[in-house]
Amino acid sequence: MNQFSLKSVKNGITAIVFLVAIAGFSQNKNVFTLKIDSFSAKIKEQKNPQLIDARGTEEFALNHINGAVNFNLETENYTKYVTALDKSKPVFIYSIGAGRSGQLAKELLKNGFSEMHVLQGGIAAWIGSGKPFYTNLKSKLTLIEYNKIIADNNTVLVDIGSKYCGACKKVKPVLETIRTEYGANLKIVEIDLEESPQVIADLKTVKVFPTLILYKNGKIIFKKEGLGDLKKDVDLALVNQ
């Protein structure tokens, strides 16, 4: 290949990469994924923030951010909820992760809304950071009881999640394998948002679901956000102690 041809190929590749980058940017333009502190701060800047909980109605009924309205792309009378919003003002959306909230944000943007803010980590990040929230639940587990479990057991693996979280469901069979292998040598504690929201808020350490925390003699020796290779990670953490 001569020098001219090689240069043409390189220029062509550069042009394709540039166009792909531009396309990706335009698809996500004015949709901002924010961490909890930025998301909370921007809500406070609004006199009447347009805050949407994009989870299901059952999830919303159990707990949600104060002032949120509840709908998503599958909601009956979806159009009614959308027309009640002001397209010229920012919209704040959250779900469990970024699935339903991200889909809703993109759809609203297509329909003329000017600015979307999606909460990274969703409801887990909000409640897990200790922000105020509505709940009709009384936590089965308190922070005092949680701390006692940690103090009374040499090694404790804590699984924090939600029964509506897909990744959290995948953790459960892995926990059973770990429980079978380690037996009485490892205490496993499972905390769901739908049963003990207040202890999740009081811990102020959860950013996403699932979150796994491994304690040894009362100290955290391992923390994992998301599923990944949980069994391998727990084995390695215990071997290294």
Sequence and secondary structure as in RCSB ss.txt:
>XXXX:A:sequence
MNQFSLKSVKNGITAIVFLVAIAGFSQNKNVFTLKIDSFSAKIKEQKNPQLIDARGTEEFALNHINGAVNFNLET
ENYTKYVTALDKSKPVFIYSIGAGRSGQLAKELLKNGFSEMHVLQGGIAAWIGSGKPFYTNLKSKLTLIEYNKII
ADNNTVLVDIGSKYCGACKKVKPVLETIRTEYGANLKIVEIDLEESPQVIADLKTVKVFPTLILYKNGKIIFKKE
GLGDLKKDVDLALVNQ
>XXXX:A:secstr
  HHHHHHHHHHHHHHHHHHHHHHHHHHTTEEEE HHHHHHHHHH SS EEEE S HHHHHHEE TT EE  TT 
TTHHHHHHTS TTS EEEE SSSHHHHHHHHHHHHTT   EEEETTHHHHHHHTT   EES   SS HHHHHHHH
HH SEEEEEEE TT HHHHHHHHHHHHHHHHHGGGSEEEEEETTT HHHHHHH    SSSEEEEEETTEEEEEEE
S SSHHHHHHHHHHT 
